[in-house]
Amino acid sequence: MFFSVRCAYSTRDCICRAAFPALPSAPVSRARSIRARRALRSIPKLQVAIGLNPLFADAFYNRGNTHKVKGELKLAILDYDKALELDPYLALAHANQGLTLLLRGRDAEAEKDFVHCVRLAPGFGRALEQLIVHTRAKR
């Protein structure tokens, strides 16, 4: 069975997607790595997107990434949980939640997220291996 993997949307796209969900999607790969200096500015914009459409999983995913960049790991996990509740097929959310759980020392829970991620996107397996090693070295 083949599952497609969506990239996260940029903050601006989240607001547009929340306001106009019928528009065709335009994934933005640069949204995967949010820089710390932009993280402070993106939270209010993501709040607007969530306010416009509280069922928009990518806005929660992006807000989770922003919290992770800021070092707010508990908030990041909560946002990843909400994104996965809304869209359980969001492989990147599983991967990032797993990495965040690893940073918090919750290895067993992280492993479950990594397994879900690899099941959804088998091509992520090799990349996840290297990320796990790198993240464990940070602790």
Secondary structure by P-SEA (a helix, b strand, c coil): cbbbbbccccaaaaaaaaaccccbbbbbcccccccccccccaaaaaaaaaaaccccaaaaaaaaaaaaaacaaaaaaaaaaaaaaacccaaaaaaaaaaaaaaacaaaaaaaaaaaaaaacccaaaaaaaaaaaaaaac
